[in-house]
Amino acid sequence: MKCFMPVVIAAVSCIVLNSEMIQAAEQQPKVETYSYDTKLDIAKVISVEEPANVCEAVPVHMVYEDHQGHQHVLEYSVMGKGCSNN
């Protein structure tokens, strides 16, 4: 019985770890995709992702807090930073 104990402990540890990872993922706000009819309630901008260094439209993310204190992640398109005016 002793030789199976580490396997059982490892399996239980793995289950607990997976459960914690699932809970953490559920607590993360889901990414909302912006459209022109999206109603925004932005009380505080937490972060804005820098666009890629390409010359085309690219998705970026803004993390913000609404007036009720809930955190949101908004995805929207901007022009990349790789275009030059030469």
N, CA, C and O atoms as a GROMACS GRO file, in nm:
protein
  344
    1MET      N    1   0.081  -0.120   0.000
    1MET     CA    2   0.000   0.000   0.000
    1MET      C    3   0.085   0.127   0.000
    1MET      O    4   0.046   0.227  -0.060
    2LYS      N    5   0.201   0.123   0.066
    2LYS     CA    6   0.286   0.241   0.075
    2LYS      C    7   0.340   0.283  -0.061
    2LYS      O    8   0.358   0.402  -0.085
    3CYS      N    9   0.364   0.189  -0.151
    3CYS     CA   10   0.420   0.224  -0.280
    3CYS      C   11   0.320   0.301  -0.367
    3CYS      O   12   0.361   0.368  -0.462
    4PHE      N   13   0.190   0.293  -0.338
    4PHE     CA   14   0.090   0.365  -0.414
    4PHE      C   15   0.058   0.502  -0.356
    4PHE      O   16  -0.008   0.583  -0.421
    5MET      N   17   0.105   0.530  -0.236
    5MET     CA   18   0.072   0.654  -0.168
    5MET      C   19   0.117   0.778  -0.246
    5MET      O   20   0.037   0.870  -0.263
    6PRO      N   21   0.243   0.785  -0.294
    6PRO     CA   22   0.284   0.906  -0.368
    6PRO      C   23   0.198   0.930  -0.492
    6PRO      O   24   0.171   1.045  -0.527
    7VAL      N   25   0.155   0.824  -0.559
    7VAL     CA   26   0.071   0.838  -0.678
    7VAL      C   27  -0.064   0.898  -0.640
    7VAL      O   28  -0.116   0.986  -0.709
    8VAL      N   29  -0.121   0.849  -0.530
    8VAL     CA   30  -0.250   0.900  -0.484
    8VAL      C   31  -0.238   1.046  -0.444
    8VAL      O   32  -0.324   1.127  -0.479
    9ILE      N   33  -0.133   1.082  -0.370
    9ILE     CA   34  -0.112   1.221  -0.328
    9ILE      C   35  -0.093   1.310  -0.450
    9ILE      O   36  -0.148   1.420  -0.456
   10ALA      N   37  -0.015   1.264  -0.547
   10ALA     CA   38   0.007   1.343  -0.668
   10ALA      C   39  -0.123   1.363  -0.744
   10ALA      O   40  -0.148   1.472  -0.796
   11ALA      N   41  -0.206   1.260  -0.752
   11ALA     CA   42  -0.333   1.270  -0.823
   11ALA      C   43  -0.426   1.368  -0.753
   11ALA      O   44  -0.491   1.450  -0.818
   12VAL      N   45  -0.432   1.361  -0.620
   12VAL     CA   46  -0.517   1.454  -0.544
   12VAL      C   47  -0.465   1.596  -0.559
   12VAL      O   48  -0.544   1.689  -0.575
   13SER      N   49  -0.333   1.614  -0.553
   13SER     CA   50  -0.274   1.746  -0.571
   13SER      C   51  -0.307   1.802  -0.708
   13SER      O   52  -0.337   1.921  -0.721
   14CYS      N   53  -0.302   1.717  -0.808
   14CYS     CA   54  -0.333   1.759  -0.945
   14CYS      C   55  -0.479   1.802  -0.956
   14CYS      O   56  -0.509   1.901  -1.022
   15ILE      N   57  -0.568   1.729  -0.894
   15ILE     CA   58  -0.711   1.763  -0.897
   15ILE      C   59  -0.736   1.896  -0.828
   15ILE      O   60  -0.811   1.979  -0.878
   16VAL      N   61  -0.672   1.917  -0.712
   16VAL     CA   62  -0.687   2.043  -0.639
   16VAL      C   63  -0.632   2.158  -0.722
   16VAL      O   64  -0.696   2.263  -0.731
   17LEU      N   65  -0.515   2.140  -0.783
   17LEU     CA   66  -0.455   2.244  -0.865
   17LEU      C   67  -0.544   2.278  -0.984
   17LEU      O   68  -0.565   2.395  -1.014
   18ASN      N   69  -0.597   2.177  -1.052
   18ASN     CA   70  -0.687   2.201  -1.165
   18ASN      C   71  -0.812   2.274  -1.121
   18ASN      O   72  -0.860   2.362  -1.192
   19SER      N   73  -0.865   2.238  -1.005
   19SER     CA   74  -0.984   2.305  -0.952
   19SER      C   75  -0.955   2.452  -0.925
   19SER      O   76  -1.038   2.537  -0.955
   20GLU      N   77  -0.838   2.482  -0.868
   20GLU     CA   78  -0.800   2.621  -0.841
   20GLU      C   79  -0.782   2.699  -0.970
   20GLU      O   80  -0.818   2.816  -0.978
   21MET      N   81  -0.725   2.635  -1.073
   21MET     CA   82  -0.705   2.701  -1.202
   21MET      C   83  -0.839   2.732  -1.268
   21MET      O   84  -0.856   2.838  -1.328
   22ILE      N   85  -0.934   2.640  -1.257
   22ILE     CA   86  -1.068   2.662  -1.314
   22ILE      C   87  -1.137   2.778  -1.242
   22ILE      O   88  -1.201   2.861  -1.306
   23GLN      N   89  -1.126   2.783  -1.110
   23GLN     CA   90  -1.187   2.891  -1.033
   23GLN      C   91  -1.125   3.025  -1.071
   23GLN      O   92  -1.196   3.124  -1.086
   24ALA      N   93  -0.992   3.030  -1.088
   24ALA     CA   94  -0.925   3.154  -1.126
   24ALA      C   95  -0.970   3.198  -1.264
   24ALA      O   96  -0.991   3.317  -1.287
   25ALA      N   97  -0.985   3.104  -1.357
   25ALA     CA   98  -1.029   3.137  -1.493
   25ALA      C   99  -1.172   3.189  -1.492
   25ALA      O  100  -1.206   3.279  -1.569
   26GLU      N  101  -1.257   3.132  -1.406
   26GLU     CA  102  -1.395   3.178  -1.398
   26GLU      C  103  -1.405   3.318  -1.340
   26GLU      O  104  -1.500   3.391  -1.372
   27GLN      N  105  -1.309   3.358  -1.257
   27GLN     CA  106  -1.311   3.490  -1.197
   27GLN      C  107  -1.260   3.598  -1.292
   27GLN      O  108  -1.289   3.716  -1.273
   28GLN      N  109  -1.185   3.559  -1.395
   28GLN     CA  110  -1.135   3.654  -1.493
   28GLN      C  111  -1.251   3.703  -1.578
   28GLN      O  112  -1.335   3.624  -1.619
   29PRO      N  113  -1.255   3.834  -1.603
   29PRO     CA  114  -1.364   3.882  -1.689
   29PRO      C  115  -1.350   3.829  -1.831
   29PRO      O  116  -1.238   3.816  -1.883
   30LYS      N  117  -1.461   3.798  -1.893
   30LYS     CA  118  -1.461   3.750  -2.031
   30LYS      C  119  -1.434   3.868  -2.125
   30LYS      O  120  -1.473   3.981  -2.096
   31VAL      N  121  -1.367   3.841  -2.235
   31VAL     CA  122  -1.336   3.946  -2.332
   31VAL      C  123  -1.463   3.982  -2.408
   31VAL      O  124  -1.529   3.896  -2.466
   32GLU      N  125  -1.496   4.111  -2.407
   32GLU     CA  126  -1.611   4.162  -2.481
   32GLU      C  127  -1.558   4.228  -2.608
   32GLU      O  128  -1.462   4.304  -2.602
   33THR      N  129  -1.619   4.200  -2.721
   33THR     CA  130  -1.577   4.260  -2.848
   33THR      C  131  -1.659   4.385  -2.872
   33THR      O  132  -1.782   4.382  -2.870
   34TYR      N  133  -1.589   4.496  -2.896
   34TYR     CA  134  -1.655   4.624  -2.918
   34TYR      C  135  -1.722   4.630  -3.054
   34TYR      O  136  -1.667   4.584  -3.154
   35SER      N  137  -1.840   4.688  -3.057
   35SER     CA  138  -1.907   4.725  -3.182
   35SER      C  139  -1.968   4.862  -3.160
   35SER      O  140  -1.975   4.909  -3.046
   36TYR      N  141  -2.012   4.927  -3.266
   36TYR     CA  142  -2.062   5.064  -3.253
   36TYR      C  143  -2.183   5.076  -3.162
   36TYR      O  144  -2.208   5.184  -3.108
   37ASP      N  145  -2.259   4.970  -3.144
   37ASP     CA  146  -2.376   4.978  -3.057
   37ASP      C  147  -2.347   4.930  -2.914
   37ASP      O  148  -2.439   4.917  -2.833
   38THR      N  149  -2.219   4.902  -2.882
   38THR     CA  150  -2.182   4.860  -2.747
   38THR      C  151  -2.201   4.977  -2.650
   38THR      O  152  -2.151   5.087  -2.673
   39LYS      N  153  -2.273   4.952  -2.543
   39LYS     CA  154  -2.294   5.052  -2.438
   39LYS      C  155  -2.181   5.036  -2.337
   39LYS      O  156  -2.168   4.931  -2.273
   40LEU      N  157  -2.100   5.139  -2.321
   40LEU     CA  158  -1.986   5.132  -2.231
   40LEU      C  159  -2.013   5.210  -2.103
   40LEU      O  160  -2.071   5.318  -2.106
   41ASP      N  161  -1.971   5.156  -1.991
   41ASP     CA  162  -1.979   5.221  -1.860
   41ASP      C  163  -1.839   5.217  -1.802
   41ASP      O  164  -1.806   5.128  -1.724
   42ILE      N  165  -1.757   5.313  -1.840
   42ILE     CA  166  -1.616   5.315  -1.799
   42ILE      C  167  -1.597   5.419  -1.689
   42ILE      O  168  -1.610   5.539  -1.713
   43ALA      N  169  -1.566   5.371  -1.569
   43ALA     CA  170  -1.538   5.461  -1.458
   43ALA      C  171  -1.387   5.483  -1.445
   43ALA      O  172  -1.342   5.591  -1.409
   44LYS      N  173  -1.309   5.378  -1.476
   44LYS     CA  174  -1.164   5.385  -1.460
   44LYS      C  175  -1.096   5.291  -1.558
   44LYS      O  176  -1.128   5.173  -1.563
   45VAL      N  177  -1.004   5.344  -1.636
   45VAL     CA  178  -0.925   5.260  -1.727
   45VAL      C  179  -0.807   5.204  -1.648
   45VAL      O  180  -0.732   5.280  -1.587
   46ILE      N  181  -0.792   5.073  -1.650
   46ILE     CA  182  -0.684   5.007  -1.576
   46ILE      C  183  -0.561   4.988  -1.665
   46ILE      O  184  -0.449   5.014  -1.622
   47SER      N  185  -0.582   4.942  -1.789
   47SER     CA  186  -0.470   4.925  -1.881
   47SER      C  187  -0.521   4.924  -2.025
   47SER      O  188  -0.635   4.889  -2.053
   48VAL      N  189  -0.431   4.964  -2.115
   48VAL     CA  190  -0.459   4.960  -2.258
   48VAL      C  191  -0.339   4.895  -2.325
   48VAL      O  192  -0.225   4.937  -2.305
   49GLU      N  193  -0.364   4.793  -2.404
   49GLU     CA  194  -0.260   4.718  -2.474
   49GLU      C  195  -0.205   4.801  -2.590
   49GLU      O  196  -0.281   4.866  -2.661
   50GLU      N  197  -0.075   4.797  -2.609
   50GLU     CA  198  -0.012   4.865  -2.722
   50GLU      C  199  -0.037   4.784  -2.850
   50GLU      O  200  -0.028   4.662  -2.847
   51PRO      N  201  -0.069   4.852  -2.962
   51PRO     CA  202  -0.088   4.779  -3.087
   51PRO      C  203   0.044   4.724  -3.141
   51PRO      O  204   0.151   4.775  -3.111
   52ALA      N  205   0.033   4.620  -3.221
   52ALA     CA  206   0.150   4.557  -3.282
   52ALA      C  207   0.219   4.653  -3.378
   52ALA      O  208   0.159   4.751  -3.423
   53ASN      N  209   0.344   4.626  -3.409
   53ASN     CA  210   0.424   4.710  -3.499
   53ASN      C  211   0.407   4.662  -3.643
   53ASN      O  212   0.503   4.619  -3.708
   54VAL      N  213   0.283   4.671  -3.693
   54VAL     CA  214   0.249   4.632  -3.830
   54VAL      C  215   0.166   4.744  -3.892
   54VAL      O  216   0.116   4.831  -3.821
   55CYS      N  217   0.151   4.742  -4.022
   55CYS     CA  218   0.074   4.845  -4.091
   55CYS      C  219  -0.060   4.785  -4.136
   55CYS      O  220  -0.084   4.767  -4.255
   56GLU      N  221  -0.144   4.756  -4.040
   56GLU     CA  222  -0.278   4.704  -4.066
   56GLU      C  223  -0.359   4.716  -3.937
   56GLU      O  224  -0.304   4.743  -3.830
   57ALA      N  225  -0.487   4.695  -3.948
   57ALA     CA  226  -0.573   4.698  -3.829
   57ALA      C  227  -0.545   4.575  -3.744
   57ALA      O  228  -0.537   4.463  -3.795
   58VAL      N  229  -0.530   4.597  -3.614
   58VAL     CA  230  -0.500   4.488  -3.520
   58VAL      C  231  -0.590   4.499  -3.397
   58VAL      O  232  -0.630   4.610  -3.359
   59PRO      N  233  -0.622   4.385  -3.335
   59PRO     CA  234  -0.701   4.392  -3.213
   59PRO      C  235  -0.614   4.429  -3.093
   59PRO      O  236  -0.500   4.384  -3.082
   60VAL      N  237  -0.667   4.511  -3.004
   60VAL     CA  238  -0.603   4.543  -2.877
   60VAL      C  239  -0.706   4.528  -2.766
   60VAL      O  240  -0.826   4.518  -2.793
   61HIS      N  241  -0.659   4.525  -2.642
   61HIS     CA  242  -0.748   4.506  -2.528
   61HIS      C  243  -0.734   4.622  -2.430
   61HIS      O  244  -0.624   4.671  -2.404
   62MET      N  245  -0.846   4.663  -2.378
   62MET     CA  246  -0.848   4.762  -2.271
   62MET      C  247  -0.916   4.696  -2.151
   62MET      O  248  -1.024   4.637  -2.164
   63VAL      N  249  -0.854   4.706  -2.035
   63VAL     CA  250  -0.913   4.658  -1.911
   63VAL      C  251  -0.965   4.781  -1.838
   63VAL      O  252  -0.892   4.878  -1.818
   64TYR      N  253  -1.091   4.776  -1.800
   64TYR     CA  254  -1.149   4.890  -1.729
   64TYR      C  255  -1.244   4.844  -1.620
   64TYR      O  256  -1.286   4.729  -1.615
   65GLU      N  257  -1.276   4.939  -1.533
   65GLU     CA  258  -1.369   4.915  -1.424
   65GLU      C  259  -1.493   4.999  -1.449
   65GLU      O  260  -1.483   5.117  -1.485
   66ASP      N  261  -1.611   4.940  -1.429
   66ASP     CA  262  -1.735   5.016  -1.446
   66ASP      C  263  -1.770   5.088  -1.315
   66ASP      O  264  -1.698   5.076  -1.216
   67HIS      N  265  -1.880   5.164  -1.316
   67HIS     CA  266  -1.919   5.242  -1.199
   67HIS      C  267  -1.964   5.156  -1.080
   67HIS      O  268  -1.979   5.208  -0.970
   68GLN      N  269  -1.986   5.028  -1.102
   68GLN     CA  270  -2.022   4.938  -0.993
   68GLN      C  271  -1.900   4.863  -0.940
   68GLN      O  272  -1.912   4.781  -0.849
   69GLY      N  273  -1.782   4.891  -0.996
   69GLY     CA  274  -1.659   4.827  -0.951
   69GLY      C  275  -1.626   4.696  -1.018
   69GLY      O  276  -1.531   4.628  -0.978
   70HIS      N  277  -1.702   4.657  -1.120
   70HIS     CA  278  -1.675   4.533  -1.193
   70HIS      C  279  -1.570   4.557  -1.300
   70HIS      O  280  -1.571   4.661  -1.367
   71GLN      N  281  -1.481   4.461  -1.317
   71GLN     CA  282  -1.375   4.473  -1.416
   71GLN      C  283  -1.419   4.410  -1.548
   71GLN      O  284  -1.484   4.305  -1.550
   72HIS      N  285  -1.383   4.476  -1.660
   72HIS     CA  286  -1.417   4.429  -1.794
   72HIS      C  287  -1.292   4.430  -1.881
   72HIS      O  288  -1.199   4.508  -1.858
   73VAL      N  289  -1.291   4.344  -1.983
   73VAL     CA  290  -1.187   4.344  -2.085
   73VAL      C  291  -1.256   4.367  -2.218
   73VAL      O  292  -1.342   4.288  -2.259
   74LEU      N  293  -1.219   4.475  -2.285
   74LEU     CA  294  -1.281   4.512  -2.412
   74LEU      C  295  -1.180   4.496  -2.524
   74LEU      O  296  -1.069   4.549  -2.516
   75GLU      N  297  -1.218   4.423  -2.629
   75GLU     CA  298  -1.132   4.408  -2.746
   75GLU      C  299  -1.186   4.496  -2.857
   75GLU      O  300  -1.306   4.497  -2.885
   76TYR      N  301  -1.097   4.572  -2.920
   76TYR     CA  302  -1.136   4.659  -3.031
   76TYR      C  303  -1.018   4.670  -3.128
   76TYR      O  304  -0.906   4.633  -3.093
   77SER      N  305  -1.043   4.718  -3.248
   77SER     CA  306  -0.939   4.726  -3.351
   77SER      C  307  -0.884   4.867  -3.362
   77SER      O  308  -0.957   4.965  -3.355
   78VAL      N  309  -0.753   4.875  -3.380
   78VAL     CA  310  -0.685   5.001  -3.407
   78VAL      C  311  -0.584   4.977  -3.517
   78VAL      O  312  -0.552   4.862  -3.550
   79MET      N  313  -0.533   5.084  -3.574
   79MET     CA  314  -0.428   5.071  -3.674
   79MET      C  315  -0.294   5.043  -3.604
   79MET      O  316  -0.262   5.108  -3.505
   80GLY      N  317  -0.218   4.948  -3.654
   80GLY     CA  318  -0.090   4.914  -3.596
   80GLY      C  319   0.008   5.030  -3.604
   80GLY      O  320  -0.014   5.126  -3.677
   81LYS      N  321   0.117   5.020  -3.530
   81LYS     CA  322   0.216   5.126  -3.524
   81LYS      C  323   0.324   5.114  -3.630
   81LYS      O  324   0.424   5.186  -3.625
   82GLY      N  325   0.308   5.024  -3.726
   82GLY     CA  326   0.413   4.999  -3.825
   82GLY      C  327   0.402   5.078  -3.952
   82GLY      O  328   0.481   5.057  -4.044
   83CYS      N  329   0.307   5.169  -3.962
   83CYS     CA  330   0.290   5.249  -4.083
   83CYS      C  331   0.379   5.374  -4.074
   83CYS      O  332   0.396   5.432  -3.966
   84SER      N  333   0.435   5.414  -4.187
   84SER     CA  334   0.517   5.536  -4.189
   84SER      C  335   0.459   5.632  -4.291
   84SER      O  336   0.391   5.589  -4.385
   85ASN      N  337   0.484   5.758  -4.274
   85ASN     CA  338   0.433   5.862  -4.366
   85ASN      C  339   0.538   5.906  -4.466
   85ASN      O  340   0.532   6.019  -4.513
   86ASN      N  341   0.634   5.821  -4.502
   86ASN     CA  342   0.741   5.858  -4.596
   86ASN      C  343   0.692   5.853  -4.737
   86ASN      O  344   0.768   5.881  -4.830
   0.00000   0.00000   0.00000
